[in-house]
């Protein structure tokens, strides 16, 4: 698990999957590749700045705000609600 007051930064062209329950508080920055979250608690409690690809392979209500130029991909069978104050511009794909 990732905890504390730091920010998680995803860079590079590869895919990174976060599947645990993480409690870091200073948000997530996606600057390259794909970040896959397989549960609602995987991205901590801070906002997500997405300038690449954020894939949410989970269901429920995702409260974190999403901003940036990247795309959001919803995968998996469960229904997902994005309830944060979202301003991302990269589009949304349901797969």
N, C-alpha and C positions, 0 to 999 in steps of 0.2 A: 504494500500500500504506500501511496505517496501522501505525505502530510506536511503541514507547516505553512509558512507565509510566503513561499516562493511561487514563481510562475513556471509552468511546464511549457517548453518550447519544442515544437516539432519542426525540423528542417530536413532537407534532403529529399530525394525523389522516391524513396521507398515508402512502404506502408507500415505504420505502427498501430498496434491494437492495445487499447487499455481496457481491461476486463475486470479489474478489482474495484473495491470500494475505496475511493481516494477522497481525502479531506483537505487538500491544499486550497488556499484561499485567494491567491493573487491572479487567478485566471489561466487561460491557455492561449498560446500563440501558435498558429499553424502557418508556417511560411513556405512549406514545400511538401510535396507528396500527399499522402492520405493518412489521416488520423481516424481510426475506427474506435468507437465507444460501444461496448456490448452491454452496458447497463447505465441507468440514469445517474449513478453516483461516480462513474468513471472519470468525469471531468471536473471533479472538485466543486467548489461553490462559487468561483469567480466567473466573470464573463469570458466568452470565447471570441478571439479575434482570428478569423479564418480567411487567409489569403491563398488558400490552395483547395483542399477537399476535406470536409468533415463528413464522415459516414456514421450515422446513428443506427445501429443494428439492435434496437431495443424498443420497448413500448412503454407507455405511461405518459407522464407530463414532464417535459424538460423545461426547467425554470431559468436556466442560465441564458443571458442575452447573447446573441450571436451577431457580430459585425464583420466587416471586411469585404473583400472582393471575391472570395472563394465560393464554391458551390457546396450545398448541403445535400447529401444523399441519404434517403431513408431506405434501409434494407430490412429484411426479415418480415415475419407475418404479423407481428403485434402492432396495434394502433398506437400512434405517437402524436402528442400535442405539443407544439412549441409555444410556450406561454410567456417567454421572456420578451423584452423590448428589442426585437430583432430588426437590424438595419442592413444585413448583408445583401450584396447585389449580384452574387454569382449564380443565382437561380437555385431551384429545388428539383431533385430527381427522386421519384419513387420507383424503387426496383424490387 
